[in-house]
């Protein structure tokens, strides 16, 4: 189960990446453009760019293991969620709206932190469409930031 304080952190604009591995244990890492924790607080859906999704999906269909790491720059709050792949799909209109709203909050917060929008574009933060939705069962949550939960299994 994803604890409430972790769920709240995941809803904050920040940075997130997902990692998978192939059958030869070679990693694949890609930027995430929003995370949606389901009401049951045991599953989550994240969004990645469709153009770079082929290897991630192949890895997930091969072994199903996911490690998703998030960080909120304003608070330095960071968590890693590990779990098992459930499904993937192309975004629907509701997904697109979620991703657009999430990215708008990312840009707004970056501006508040003094990061020019132009700088974000150098990290391809402005190129997030089209995205696909990947849903997974969250089995473990680890603290990753400088706080009492750092490195510990939270859930």
Secondary structure, DSSP 8 states (H G I E B T S, - for coil): ---HHHHHHHHSS-EEEEEEE-TT--EEEEE---EEE-TTSSEEEEEEEGGG-HHHHHHHHHH-EEEEEEEETTTTEEEEEEEEEEEEEE--HHHHHHHHHHHHHHHHHHHHTT--HHHHHHTTTT---SEEEEEEEEEEEEE-SSSTTBTSB--
